[in-house]
């Protein structure tokens, strides 16, 4: 997915990345202090998402309100370690623009996906 004025894909900047709910669940599985302290997430990221780092994804999705922490809302789907996502979200696309992670959300709607940018 090409983004206008995107830095993603340039030398040293990771290409745009689409993460469906299952991929987000796998990443959220590292949102515990043991894998963080032991650096286990680093190997997982280098194998599965080269160029991307933890801080490009989970903290950004939390800050933008896409992932919730310990949510009690009924419209949330549990991922792991207290993280959840709205049941109408199919996935997110992330890319780097001017040094910041940008996000587009793909939502479930009948047979087509609708994209929201954050």
N, C-alpha and C positions, 0 to 999 in steps of 0.2 A: 504494500500500500504506500504510494508516494504522497508525501505531504508537501504543500507549497512552503518554500522558505525553511524547510526542515534541515537540520544539521545531521540527522541520522543517516548513516551510511557513509559519511565522510571519514577520512582517515582518523582512526582512533575513537570514533563515535559509533556505538552499536546501531545496527539496522533496526527499523521499526519492528516491533514485537507484538504479536497477537497472543493473548492468553485467554483460553476458555476457562470455565469454572473448575474443571478438573485440574488444569495446570495451576490455577490460583490455589486450589486445595493442596497440591503438592508443595508449592512454595510456602504456604502458610504452615505446613508441617515443620518448617524450620524456625517458626516464630516462638521458640522456647529458649530459655537461657542456656541450656546445655549445648545444643548445636551452635548457638551463637558464640559462646565462650570458646568452644573447641574448634571453631572455624569450619564446621562440617558443611555449612551452607556454601562456602567458597568453592569446594569441589563440585557440588551440585550445580551451581551457577555456571562454572567454567565448562562443564560437560553439556548442559542443557540450554544455556542462554549466554553464549560467549559475548563478552564486552559489557554485559549488563551486570549491575551490582544490586545487592539487597536494597540499598538506599534509593535506587532509581525506581523501585517498584512498591513494596509494602508501605513504607512511610508516606510515599506520595499518594497512594490510593486511600490511606487512612485520612490524610490531611484534606483531600478533596471530598471526603465523605462517601466514597465508593465502597470502601471496606469499613465495617463498624467493629468496635471493640466491646465485647460483652453486651451486645445488644439484646434487649428483651422484646424488640419489635417482632410481630408475627409474620411480617413479609420478608424476613431474612432467612437465608440458607446458611447453615453452619459450615465453616471450612475446617478450621483447626485452631486450638489454643486460644479460644475466645474471639476469633475473627469470623465475621460473617459478611455476606453480600446479598443484595436484594434478589428475590426469586425471579424477577423479570429481566435480570441481566444475563446475557449469554456469554459475554466476554468483554475484554478491554484490549485496545491497541495502544501501545506506548511508543513514543519516539522522543528524541532529544532535539530541542530547538533553543538556541541561544543559551546552552548550558543547563536548561531546565527540562524536566520530564513533562511532556504533554500527554494527555489521555483522551481517547475517544471510547465511548461505551457503546456496545452493541446490545440492544434490548430485544426481548422476545415480543413479537407482535404478529399474530396470525401466522402467515407463512414467510414474512419478510423481516429482516432486521432493520432497526432504525438506529442511526448513529448519533450520539450526543457527544459534543466535545466539552472537556473540562479544562 
